[in-house]
Amino acid sequence: MSMEMMKKAVIGAVGAISMIGASTAIAQLSPANVAGQWDYVGPNVTNVKFTGPTTLTKNGVPLSCTLTLFGDVDFTSQSRLDITVKDGDVTGSFLCNSVDLNLDPNDSSTWWHAYNPTAGGGVAASESPSDANALDVVSASTFTNVNVDTPLGNCSGSVAPVDFGNGTSSVSDPSFFDFSGATFGSCSVTGRLESVSGGDANAY
């Protein structure tokens, strides 16, 4: 229903993301502690799953459902991360079940994207997992190519702002995407999507 979206920059996003599932790939980048560069991406970077309650509002009419998104976090360079949402679903009431995210994991033209969402914001420098700054929220990320059909009408465009965090009190906590009145087209969405157990994806 709402949107599938997003992780750090992911993410600067969503990866989540968003972004996002169960791989064991880990990328340790160097040099460490250089502003504007990424030091770590992992432990899960492909098919990461984020899910949570969201409310999509169009023309003042709200629709509350559970949104689940799947995607990848791709390390492109030390200064760039790409977050791609490839699939997802919306569950809840009868109206929720009629929402179509128009995502096809086999058709890249339907995927949502967020890249290096906020260079210089949130986690401004590469941090080690024990550094407190690894828990800084990366704010004002944007997911593009979103196209959602709902019983209230179509919602499409770029979804912003979306915040991403590696965890609440530890990087081992679920990572999350926060939508606080994020808008796209004539619609807005609020809610938090968290990575599922065993599918945590962090980036800093």
N, C-alpha and C positions, 0 to 999 in steps of 0.2 A: 504494500500500500504506500507507504511513504517512499522512502528511497533506500536503495541499497547503497550503502555507500561506505565507506571508508575507513586507512591507517597511517601512521605517524608522519609525518609530514602529512606520515603514513598516510603520512603519515607524513603531514602534514597535512590527513587525513587523515580517511579511508579512507580500510588497508581498508582498516580494516579494514582502510582500509580500508575491515573491513573488513576486505580484505581479507575467509581466511582460515585455516584448517589443520593440517597435521603432518607437516614435513619435519624432518630433523635437520634441515640445512642451516648452517650457521656461517655467517660471514664476519670475520674479524678484520677490520680495516685499520690502516695505519697511514700516517703517524697519528698518535693519540692526542687528544686535547687541542685540536686546531679549530679555531672558530670557523663555522660554516662548512665543516666536514663531518661526515658520518664515521663513527668508530665501530658501530655494532648493529647488526640486523639479525634477528632470530628470536627464539629458536625455531619458530615455524614461519615459513615464508610463502608457502603455496597452499591454495585451497583453504585459507584461514576462514573460520566461521565466526561471525558476530551476530548476536541476536538480542532482542529486547523490545519492550513496549514503546510504541510511537503513536503520535497523533498527527494525522495529515488534515490540514484545513484548507478548504477551497471555497471562496466566496462566502466566508464566515461560517461554513458548515464543517464541523469536525468529524473525523472518522478515526477511531482508536483501534489499533490492531497490534499484533506482534510481527515485527519485521526481522527477517533473517537474511544475511548477505554472505556470499562466499567470494573470496578474491585472493590476489597475490601481492606480495611486496617485493619489488624488483630493484636490486642495487644496480644502478646504471653507472654511477661514478661517485667519487668521494663527495661531490657537491650535489648529487641528485639521487632521489629515490622515486620510483614510480609505484603508485598503488592502483590496482585494477580490480574492479568488481565485475565478476563474470556471470554470477548466478545468484538466485535468491528466491524467497517466497514470502507471502503475507498470509497470516492465519488469524483466526478469531471468529467474529460473527459471519453471517451469510454475506454481508456486504464486503467484509475483509477478504473473504475467499474469492470474491469476484475481481479483486485488484490484480492487474497484470503489470509486472515490472518490466516486461519486454526485454528480458535478458536471456540470451542464448549462449551457453558456454562454448558452443561450436561456431559462433558467428561473432567475430571481433568487432564488427560494426555496431553491435548492441551494447558493448561493455562500457562501464563508467570508469572515468580516469581522474586521478589526482596525482600531481607530481610535485615533489619537493615542496610541498605546500607552503611552508613559511621559512624560507631561508633567512636566518638571522633572528627568528622569533622563537619563543618557547625555549627549546633546548638550543641555545645559540652556538654551543661548541660541542664537540664530541665528548661524551662522558663515559666513565667506566660504570658497570652495573651498580657499584656501591655509592656512586656520587648522587647526592640529593637532586641535582639538576636533571637527572634522568627521569624524574617524576614530574618535571615541569609540563604543564599542558601546552601543547602546540595549538595555537588558536588561528582562526580565520582561514581555514583551509577551504578549498573549493572542489567539488566533484562535477565533472562535465559529462555531457552526453546522456543526461538522465531523461528517461521518457517513460512515464507511468500512466497507465489507464486506470481510472477509478470510477465507481458509480456516480461520483460527483463531476466527472469530466476528466480531461487529460491534463497532466502536469508535466512539463518538460522544460529543459534548459540546464543551467548550472546551479547546483545547490550550494549555498553559502550563507552564513559562515558555519563551518563544522569544526569542532575542537577534537583533538586526539590526545590520549594519555596512555602511558605505558603501564599505569597502575595507580591505585590510591595511596597506599603506604609502602609498597614494594613493587619492584619490576616483576615479581612473581605473581602479583595480583592480576586479575583479568585486565587486559587492555580495553580501552573503550573509545567510542565515538560519541560525542554529544551534539545533538541537534537542538539548539535553543532558538526556535523561531526561524530556522534556516529557510530561506525562500528559493523557489525556482518557478519561473513563470508566474502564474496566478495563484500559486500554492505556497504553503509554509508547512514545516514539519518540526515537531519537538519530540524529544525522547533520547534515551541512551542505549546504545548497542554495546554489549560486552563480549569479549572472546570467550568461547566455551572451554571447559576443562580439557586440558591436553592440547589446546590450540592457540595458546598465547603467542602473540607476535609483538616484539618490541623493536624500537629503532631509536638510536640516539648517537 
